[in-house]
Amino acid sequence: MAAEADGPERKRQRVAEDADSGDDGDNGRRQNGKGREVPQRIDCPYLGTINRHVLDFDFEKLCSVSLSGENVYVDLVDGKYFQGRGKETHAYRHALEKGHYVWMNVMDGKVYCIPDGYEVVDKSLEDIKYNLTPLFDQEEIEQMSTRVRHAKALDGTDYIPGCIGLNNICNSDYENVVVQCLCQVIPLRNYLLAYEPPKERKPDPVLSTLAELLRKMYNPRNFKGLVSPHEFYQAIGKATSKKFYSRQQDPVAFFSWLMNYLHRKLKAKDGSSLIHDVFQGEVQVKLCPATDEARVIESKEKTMLLTLELPDEPLFKDNLDFIPQVPLFNLLEKFNGEKAFEAIAKGGESREIKRYSLRRIPPYIVFIVKRFRNNNFFIEKNPTIVTFPLKGLDLRDYIHPDCQPANPETKYDLVANVCHDGKPEKGTYKVQVFHQPTSQWVEIHDLRVTPVLPQMVALTESYIQVYQRQDVKSDGSFGKFDMPIPDISTEVETGIAAEIEMAPEDLAEAGIIIG
């Protein structure tokens, strides 16, 4: 009985002994495990059995039998993952049963012959190692927005690195469109492409899998013309207790959660982060009771998203094919500092009026078109089409007059447009992105990637829009204006602040999502 009880523990010890230490030995040998040496050979007779068509490094690196992620090897003949390399391990047993003798360690990319026990050193394996962990140098990253690159998969499929389809896993189209939008945010994209997980501590699963996903999307030597975000999807499900998992969710909620999560992980000691440098702006809010507009409270709030309210759909239509349209400039009047928004005050006893204006505009501004509304019975969708400019959107008229000197660049170009097709409950999300190297618009709907005319981009039911400020350069650098913004100097009557206190949830309802 004691021998049986020690069985699993002894097996785990044998698996641990198979982990390579990576120390160089003498005479073309490499140290392995507890002092054992692994010979190296360049004349492996089994290299011709490798099948690159079945290799897929997008899925979690877990053993197919034990579901363990420790010391996992991939069979380069059938693409399956198994644990261990020594005798009585799952990989060793599979190699003998199937006659598959060439294996790769998924952690360091070293190739071994099992059961012969030697390391294979051959230049023909470099493409497989690169697909396992794609890497880019600083020069390649800086040229991502200017260098035109076309690639071809093993099956002959043509694809553009960076504009590649993502597999839909359990209605994950809302996650796919957010990832595609992040690929158009040059500073964040460049950071993730160059990201290296810290070696002194365990890497964050969401940040590391997101960086790995973007590197695979920009891989010019990919074996397939698509990428499966499986590892990122699993990391998101675990980090959110499966809130964003296995069913369709709102991409705005996912984007808000992801940006706040990345901000916490990338935050410096002074509280700043790349996320806030790229997305965070500042909005001024004027608040007064509906019964006495002379008593005004002014406040400023940090925000990473700006919501735009659509006008109500007309009740009586001239014909059934009528689709209402509204220019984006009409929706932006919300931030002109004069248009009043009436809402129920906190507590529900009175009504209050709010007016908004912009104080600081970020390098990338995200607009949310408020299409969906819950009427206590079901969710209804407003099909109004918003017409918007693709280039040269000027926000100077919506910036507070005192803050305009601190915002010298106010023109923006559209780089990503997320739209919703279908009914509110059963619709799908797709994204239209501007591929800067070729100056072409591309529509990405999960795995389907098709070019689209610029005139057609403005005729979709836009839900999320990402605009890039024109001073953002192709290498991701942008102007940082250090001119201070004047503080709010409006005097408020004593006792009114406590009566009309603003809360974050009120701002969210009013159209400002606090970052």
C-alpha positions as CSV (number, residue, x, y, z in Angstrom):
1,M,0.0,0.0,0.0
2,A,2.9,2.4,0.7
3,A,4.3,1.7,-2.7
4,E,1.0,2.5,-4.3
5,A,0.7,5.7,-2.3
6,D,4.1,6.8,-3.4
7,G,3.4,6.1,-7.1
8,P,2.0,9.5,-8.1
9,E,4.7,11.3,-6.1
10,R,7.5,9.3,-7.8
11,K,6.0,10.0,-11.2
12,R,6.0,13.7,-10.5
13,Q,9.6,13.5,-9.4
14,R,10.6,11.7,-12.7
15,V,8.8,14.4,-14.7
16,A,10.6,17.1,-12.8
17,E,14.0,15.4,-13.4
18,D,13.3,15.7,-17.2
19,A,13.3,19.5,-17.1
20,D,16.3,20.9,-19.0
21,S,18.6,23.3,-17.1
22,G,20.1,24.7,-20.4
23,D,23.7,24.7,-19.2
24,D,26.3,24.0,-21.9
25,G,28.4,20.9,-21.5
26,D,31.7,19.8,-23.2
27,N,32.1,17.9,-26.5
28,G,28.8,19.1,-28.0
29,R,26.8,18.0,-25.0
30,R,24.3,19.8,-22.9
31,Q,23.6,19.3,-19.2
32,N,20.2,17.9,-18.4
33,G,18.3,17.6,-15.2
34,K,20.5,16.4,-12.3
35,G,23.8,16.5,-14.0
36,R,23.0,14.2,-16.9
37,E,24.3,15.2,-20.3
38,V,22.2,15.3,-23.5
39,P,24.2,14.8,-26.7
40,Q,23.6,17.0,-29.7
41,R,23.3,15.8,-33.3
42,I,22.8,17.5,-36.6
43,D,22.0,14.3,-38.6
44,C,18.7,13.3,-37.2
45,P,17.1,10.8,-39.6
46,Y,13.5,11.7,-38.5
47,L,13.4,15.3,-39.6
48,G,11.5,14.3,-42.7
49,T,8.5,13.1,-40.6
50,I,7.8,16.7,-39.3
51,N,4.4,17.9,-40.5
52,R,4.1,21.7,-40.3
53,H,0.5,21.7,-41.5
54,V,-0.7,20.2,-38.1
55,L,1.3,22.4,-35.8
56,D,-0.8,24.8,-33.9
57,F,0.8,26.8,-31.1
58,D,-2.3,29.0,-30.4
59,F,-3.8,26.6,-27.9
60,E,-2.9,26.2,-24.2
61,K,0.4,24.2,-23.7
62,L,-1.2,21.4,-21.6
63,C,-0.5,17.7,-21.7
64,S,-3.3,15.9,-23.5
65,V,-3.4,13.2,-20.8
66,S,-2.5,14.8,-17.5
67,L,-3.7,18.3,-18.4
68,S,-0.5,19.6,-16.7
69,G,1.4,22.6,-18.0
70,E,4.7,21.5,-16.5
71,N,7.5,20.3,-18.7
72,V,5.3,20.0,-21.8
73,Y,6.6,18.9,-25.3
74,V,4.8,19.1,-28.6
75,D,4.9,16.2,-31.1
76,L,6.1,17.7,-34.3
77,V,4.5,14.9,-36.3
78,D,0.9,15.2,-35.2
79,G,0.9,18.4,-33.2
80,K,-0.2,17.0,-29.9
81,Y,1.1,18.0,-26.5
82,F,2.4,15.5,-23.9
83,Q,4.3,15.8,-20.6
84,G,7.9,14.7,-19.9
85,R,10.7,13.3,-22.0
86,G,12.1,10.5,-19.9
87,K,10.9,6.9,-19.5
88,E,7.4,6.2,-18.2
89,T,6.2,9.7,-19.3
90,H,3.3,10.4,-21.5
91,A,5.5,11.8,-24.3
92,Y,7.8,8.8,-24.2
93,R,4.9,6.4,-24.4
94,H,3.3,8.2,-27.3
95,A,6.6,8.3,-29.2
96,L,6.9,4.5,-29.0
97,E,3.2,3.8,-29.7
98,K,2.9,6.1,-32.7
99,G,6.5,6.1,-34.0
100,H,6.8,9.9,-33.6
101,Y,10.3,10.7,-32.6
102,V,10.8,14.4,-33.0
103,W,9.6,16.6,-30.1
104,M,10.0,20.2,-29.1
105,N,9.9,21.8,-25.6
106,V,7.2,24.5,-25.6
107,M,9.1,26.6,-23.1
108,D,12.6,27.0,-24.6
109,G,12.0,25.7,-28.2
110,K,14.7,23.0,-28.0
111,V,14.1,19.9,-30.2
112,Y,14.8,16.4,-29.0
113,C,14.6,12.9,-30.4
114,I,12.6,10.6,-28.2
115,P,13.4,7.8,-27.2
116,D,17.0,8.2,-28.5
117,G,17.5,11.0,-26.0
118,Y,19.6,13.5,-28.0
119,E,19.0,17.1,-28.9
120,V,18.5,17.9,-32.6
121,V,20.4,21.0,-33.9
122,D,19.3,21.9,-37.4
123,K,18.7,25.2,-39.2
124,S,15.6,23.8,-40.8
125,L,13.8,24.0,-37.4
126,E,14.2,27.7,-37.1
127,D,10.8,28.5,-38.7
128,I,9.0,26.2,-36.1
129,K,10.8,27.8,-33.2
130,Y,9.9,31.3,-34.6
131,N,6.2,30.3,-34.8
132,L,6.3,29.1,-31.2
133,T,7.5,32.4,-29.9
134,P,7.6,35.2,-32.6
135,L,10.0,38.0,-31.7
136,F,10.5,41.5,-33.2
137,D,13.5,43.8,-32.8
138,Q,13.0,47.5,-32.2
139,E,13.6,48.5,-35.9
140,E,10.8,46.1,-37.0
141,I,8.4,47.4,-34.4
142,E,9.0,51.0,-35.4
143,Q,8.3,50.1,-39.1
144,M,5.0,48.3,-38.4
145,S,3.0,51.4,-39.5
146,T,5.0,52.2,-42.6
147,R,6.4,49.0,-44.1
148,V,4.1,47.1,-46.4
149,R,4.2,43.3,-45.8
150,H,2.3,40.5,-47.4
151,A,2.6,36.9,-46.3
152,K,1.5,33.5,-47.5
153,A,0.4,30.6,-45.3
154,L,1.4,27.0,-45.9
155,D,-1.9,26.3,-47.6
156,G,-1.4,29.1,-50.0
157,T,-3.7,31.6,-48.2
158,D,-2.5,35.2,-48.6
159,Y,-2.8,37.4,-45.5
160,I,-1.5,40.8,-44.2
161,P,0.4,40.6,-40.9
162,G,-1.6,42.8,-38.4
163,C,-4.9,42.4,-40.4
164,I,-5.5,38.8,-39.7
165,G,-8.7,37.0,-38.7
166,L,-9.3,35.8,-35.2
167,N,-11.1,32.6,-34.4
168,N,-14.5,33.0,-32.7
169,I,-14.5,30.9,-29.5
170,C,-17.9,30.6,-27.9
171,N,-19.2,33.9,-29.1
172,S,-16.0,35.8,-28.5
173,D,-16.5,38.3,-31.3
174,Y,-16.8,41.1,-28.8
175,E,-13.3,40.3,-27.6
176,N,-11.9,39.9,-31.1
177,V,-13.0,43.4,-32.1
178,V,-11.4,45.0,-29.0
179,V,-8.1,43.2,-29.8
180,Q,-8.3,44.4,-33.4
181,C,-8.8,48.0,-32.2
182,L,-5.8,47.7,-29.8
183,C,-3.7,46.8,-32.8
184,Q,-4.4,50.2,-34.3
185,V,-3.3,52.0,-31.1
186,I,0.4,52.4,-32.1
187,P,2.0,53.2,-28.7
188,L,0.2,50.3,-27.0
189,R,0.8,47.9,-29.9
190,N,4.5,48.6,-29.9
191,Y,4.8,48.1,-26.2
192,L,3.0,44.7,-26.4
193,L,5.1,43.6,-29.3
194,A,8.3,44.3,-27.4
195,Y,7.0,43.1,-24.0
196,E,9.1,40.6,-22.2
197,P,7.6,38.9,-19.0
198,P,9.6,39.5,-15.9
199,K,11.8,36.6,-14.9
200,E,12.0,37.4,-11.2
201,R,8.3,36.8,-10.7
202,K,5.4,35.0,-12.2
203,P,4.2,36.9,-15.3
204,D,0.6,38.3,-15.4
205,P,-1.4,35.8,-17.5
206,V,-3.6,38.5,-19.1
207,L,-0.8,40.8,-20.1
208,S,1.5,38.1,-21.3
209,T,-1.1,36.3,-23.3
210,L,-2.3,39.6,-24.9
211,A,1.3,40.4,-25.9
212,E,1.8,36.9,-27.3
213,L,-1.5,37.2,-29.2
214,L,-0.4,40.5,-30.9
215,R,3.0,39.0,-31.8
216,K,1.2,36.1,-33.5
217,M,-1.1,38.5,-35.4
218,Y,1.9,40.4,-36.7
219,N,3.9,37.2,-37.5
220,P,4.9,37.3,-41.2
221,R,5.9,33.6,-41.1
222,N,2.8,32.2,-39.7
223,F,1.9,28.6,-40.8
224,K,-1.8,29.6,-41.0
225,G,-3.6,32.6,-42.3
226,L,-5.5,33.0,-39.0
227,V,-4.9,33.2,-35.2
228,S,-6.9,31.6,-32.4
229,P,-7.0,33.7,-29.2
230,H,-7.4,30.6,-27.1
231,E,-4.8,31.4,-24.4
232,F,-5.9,35.0,-24.1
233,Y,-9.6,33.9,-23.9
234,Q,-8.8,31.4,-21.1
235,A,-6.8,34.1,-19.2
236,I,-9.6,36.6,-19.4
237,G,-12.1,34.0,-18.2
238,K,-10.0,33.2,-15.2
239,A,-9.2,36.8,-14.3
240,T,-12.9,37.8,-14.5
241,S,-14.3,34.7,-12.8
242,K,-15.8,33.8,-16.2
243,K,-17.8,37.0,-16.5
244,F,-16.4,37.4,-20.0
245,Y,-16.5,33.8,-21.0
246,S,-18.6,31.4,-23.1
247,R,-21.3,33.9,-24.0
248,Q,-21.5,37.2,-25.9
249,Q,-21.0,40.3,-23.9
250,D,-20.8,44.1,-24.5
251,P,-17.5,45.1,-26.1
252,V,-17.7,48.4,-24.2
253,A,-17.8,46.7,-20.9
254,F,-14.9,44.4,-21.9
255,F,-12.8,47.3,-23.2
256,S,-13.4,49.3,-20.0
257,W,-12.4,46.3,-17.8
258,L,-9.3,45.5,-19.9
259,M,-8.0,49.0,-19.9
260,N,-8.4,49.4,-16.2
261,Y,-6.8,46.0,-15.6
262,L,-3.8,46.9,-17.8
263,H,-3.5,50.2,-16.1
264,R,-3.2,48.5,-12.7
265,K,-0.5,46.2,-14.0
266,L,1.5,48.8,-15.8
267,K,1.1,51.6,-13.3
268,A,4.3,53.4,-12.2
269,K,5.0,54.7,-8.7
270,D,3.6,58.1,-9.5
271,G,0.3,56.5,-10.6
272,S,0.8,57.1,-14.4
273,S,0.7,54.4,-17.0
274,L,0.9,53.9,-20.7
275,I,-2.9,53.3,-20.8
276,H,-3.7,56.7,-19.2
277,D,-1.1,58.5,-21.4
278,V,-2.8,57.1,-24.5
279,F,-6.5,57.1,-23.6
280,Q,-7.2,59.3,-20.6
281,G,-8.8,62.7,-21.2
282,E,-10.5,65.2,-18.9
283,V,-14.1,66.5,-18.9
284,Q,-15.6,69.4,-17.1
285,V,-19.1,69.0,-15.8
286,K,-21.5,71.8,-14.7
287,L,-24.2,70.6,-12.4
288,C,-27.2,72.6,-11.2
289,P,-30.7,71.8,-9.8
290,A,-33.5,72.0,-12.4
291,T,-35.4,74.4,-10.2
292,D,-32.5,76.9,-9.8
293,E,-30.0,77.0,-12.6
294,A,-28.1,79.8,-10.9
295,R,-26.6,77.5,-8.3
296,V,-23.9,75.7,-10.4
297,I,-21.3,73.2,-9.3
298,E,-18.4,72.6,-11.6
299,S,-16.2,69.5,-11.4
300,K,-13.6,67.8,-13.6
301,E,-13.4,64.1,-14.2
302,K,-10.9,61.8,-15.8
303,T,-12.3,59.6,-18.5
304,M,-11.2,57.1,-21.1
305,L,-14.5,56.8,-23.0
306,L,-16.9,59.4,-24.2
307,T,-20.5,58.2,-24.9
308,L,-22.7,59.9,-27.5
309,E,-26.5,59.8,-27.2
310,L,-28.5,59.0,-30.3
311,P,-31.8,60.9,-30.9
312,D,-34.9,58.8,-30.5
313,E,-36.0,56.8,-33.5
314,P,-39.0,58.6,-35.2
315,L,-42.3,57.0,-34.2
316,F,-44.0,57.6,-37.6
317,K,-42.0,56.7,-40.7
318,D,-42.8,57.6,-44.3
319,N,-42.0,54.1,-45.5
320,L,-40.7,50.8,-44.1
321,D,-37.2,51.2,-45.7
322,F,-36.6,54.5,-43.9
323,I,-33.3,54.5,-41.9
324,P,-32.7,57.7,-39.9
325,Q,-29.3,59.4,-40.1
326,V,-27.5,61.9,-37.9
327,P,-24.1,63.6,-38.3
328,L,-21.5,63.0,-35.7
329,F,-21.2,66.7,-35.1
330,N,-24.8,66.8,-33.8
331,L,-23.9,64.2,-31.2
332,L,-20.7,66.0,-30.3
333,E,-22.8,69.1,-29.3
334,K,-23.1,67.3,-26.0
335,F,-19.7,68.6,-25.1
336,N,-20.1,72.2,-26.3
337,G,-20.7,73.4,-22.7
338,E,-24.2,74.8,-23.4
339,K,-26.4,71.8,-24.3
340,A,-28.3,70.7,-21.2
341,F,-28.9,67.1,-20.1
342,E,-31.7,66.7,-17.6
343,A,-31.5,63.7,-15.3
344,I,-32.8,62.4,-12.0
345,A,-30.6,63.4,-9.1
346,K,-29.1,60.9,-6.7
347,G,-31.9,59.7,-4.4
348,G,-34.6,60.2,-7.0
349,E,-36.2,63.2,-5.2
350,S,-35.3,66.0,-7.6
351,R,-34.0,66.6,-11.1
352,E,-30.7,68.2,-12.1
353,I,-29.2,69.6,-15.3
354,K,-25.7,68.8,-16.5
355,R,-23.5,70.4,-19.1
356,Y,-20.2,69.0,-20.4
357,S,-17.1,70.4,-22.1
358,L,-13.7,68.9,-22.8
359,R,-10.6,70.0,-20.9
360,R,-7.9,67.8,-22.2
361,I,-8.1,65.5,-25.2
362,P,-5.8,62.4,-25.3
363,P,-3.8,61.0,-28.3
364,Y,-6.5,58.4,-28.9
365,I,-10.1,59.2,-28.2
366,V,-12.8,56.5,-28.0
367,F,-16.4,57.4,-28.8
368,I,-19.3,55.1,-27.7
369,V,-22.5,55.5,-29.7
370,K,-25.3,54.6,-27.2
371,R,-27.4,52.3,-29.4
372,F,-28.8,49.9,-26.8
373,R,-31.4,50.7,-24.2
374,N,-33.1,48.5,-21.6
375,N,-36.8,49.3,-21.3
376,N,-37.4,46.9,-18.3
377,F,-38.9,44.3,-20.7
378,F,-36.2,43.8,-23.4
379,I,-33.2,45.4,-24.9
380,E,-34.0,47.6,-27.9
381,K,-31.5,48.8,-30.5
382,N,-31.5,52.2,-32.2
383,P,-30.7,51.7,-35.9
384,T,-29.8,55.3,-36.6
385,I,-26.8,55.6,-38.8
386,V,-24.1,58.1,-37.7
387,T,-22.3,59.8,-40.5
388,F,-18.8,60.8,-39.6
389,P,-15.5,62.1,-41.2
390,L,-12.7,59.6,-41.7
391,K,-10.0,62.3,-41.5
392,G,-9.7,65.7,-40.0
393,L,-12.3,65.5,-37.2
394,D,-11.7,68.8,-35.3
395,L,-12.7,69.0,-31.6
396,R,-11.5,72.5,-31.0
397,D,-15.1,73.8,-30.7
398,Y,-15.9,71.4,-27.9
399,I,-12.9,72.3,-25.7
400,H,-13.4,74.7,-22.9
401,P,-12.2,78.2,-23.9
402,D,-9.8,78.4,-20.9
403,C,-8.2,75.0,-21.9
404,Q,-7.7,75.5,-25.6
405,P,-4.0,76.8,-25.3
406,A,-3.2,73.5,-23.5
407,N,-4.6,71.5,-26.4
408,P,-2.8,72.8,-29.6
409,E,-3.5,69.7,-31.7
410,T,-7.3,69.0,-32.0
411,K,-7.6,67.1,-35.3
412,Y,-8.2,63.4,-35.4
413,D,-8.3,60.6,-37.9
414,L,-10.4,57.5,-37.6
415,V,-8.4,54.2,-37.2
416,A,-11.0,51.7,-36.0
417,N,-14.8,51.4,-36.2
418,V,-16.7,48.7,-34.4
419,C,-20.2,48.0,-35.6
420,H,-23.1,45.8,-34.7
421,D,-25.1,43.7,-37.1
422,G,-28.4,42.0,-36.4
423,K,-30.8,42.0,-33.4
424,P,-29.6,43.2,-30.0
425,E,-29.6,39.6,-28.5
426,K,-28.4,37.6,-31.5
427,G,-26.3,40.1,-33.4
428,T,-22.6,40.0,-34.1
429,Y,-19.8,42.5,-33.9
430,K,-17.3,43.3,-36.6
431,V,-14.6,45.9,-37.0
432,Q,-13.3,48.1,-39.8
433,V,-9.7,49.1,-39.4
434,F,-7.4,51.5,-41.3
435,H,-4.2,49.6,-42.4
436,Q,-1.7,52.4,-42.4
437,P,1.1,50.9,-44.5
438,T,-1.3,50.4,-47.5
439,S,-3.7,53.3,-46.6
440,Q,-6.6,50.9,-47.1
441,W,-9.7,50.1,-45.0
442,V,-10.2,46.5,-44.1
443,E,-13.3,44.8,-42.6
444,I,-12.6,42.0,-40.1
445,H,-15.5,39.8,-39.1
446,D,-13.9,37.0,-37.0
447,L,-12.0,34.9,-39.6
448,R,-13.2,36.9,-42.6
449,V,-10.9,39.7,-43.8
450,T,-12.1,41.7,-46.7
451,P,-11.1,45.2,-48.1
452,V,-13.8,47.8,-47.9
453,L,-14.3,51.2,-49.6
454,P,-13.9,54.2,-47.3
455,Q,-17.4,55.4,-48.4
456,M,-18.9,52.2,-47.0
457,V,-17.3,52.6,-43.5
458,A,-19.6,55.6,-42.7
459,L,-22.8,53.6,-43.7
460,T,-22.6,51.0,-40.9
461,E,-24.2,50.9,-37.4
462,S,-21.2,52.2,-35.6
463,Y,-20.9,51.3,-31.9
464,I,-17.3,52.1,-30.9
465,Q,-15.0,54.5,-32.8
466,V,-11.3,55.0,-32.1
467,Y,-9.8,58.3,-33.4
468,Q,-6.1,59.0,-33.5
469,R,-4.7,62.5,-33.0
470,Q,-2.8,63.7,-36.1
471,D,0.4,64.4,-34.1
472,V,0.9,60.7,-33.4
473,K,3.8,59.6,-35.4
474,S,4.3,56.2,-37.2
475,D,6.7,55.0,-34.4
476,G,4.1,55.6,-31.7
477,S,5.5,58.9,-30.3
478,F,3.2,61.8,-29.8
479,G,3.3,65.3,-28.4
480,K,3.0,65.8,-24.7
481,F,1.8,69.3,-23.9
482,D,3.0,70.4,-20.5
483,M,1.1,73.7,-20.4
484,P,-1.0,73.6,-17.2
485,I,-4.8,73.6,-17.5
486,P,-6.4,76.3,-15.4
487,D,-8.3,75.1,-12.4
488,I,-12.0,75.5,-12.0
489,S,-12.6,78.8,-10.2
490,T,-16.4,78.8,-10.0
491,E,-17.7,79.7,-6.5
492,V,-20.4,77.4,-5.1
493,E,-22.9,78.4,-2.4
494,T,-22.3,76.8,1.0
495,G,-24.4,73.7,1.6
496,I,-25.2,73.0,-2.1
497,A,-22.3,70.6,-2.7
498,A,-23.6,68.2,-0.1
499,E,-27.1,68.4,-1.6
500,I,-26.0,67.8,-5.2
501,E,-23.0,65.6,-4.9
502,M,-21.8,63.9,-8.1
503,A,-21.0,60.2,-8.0
504,P,-19.2,58.0,-10.6
505,E,-22.4,56.0,-11.3
506,D,-24.2,59.3,-12.2
507,L,-21.4,60.2,-14.6
508,A,-21.6,56.8,-16.2
509,E,-25.4,57.3,-16.7
510,A,-24.8,60.7,-18.1
511,G,-22.4,59.4,-20.7
512,I,-19.0,59.6,-19.1
513,I,-17.4,56.3,-18.3
514,I,-14.8,56.9,-15.6
515,G,-11.4,55.2,-16.3
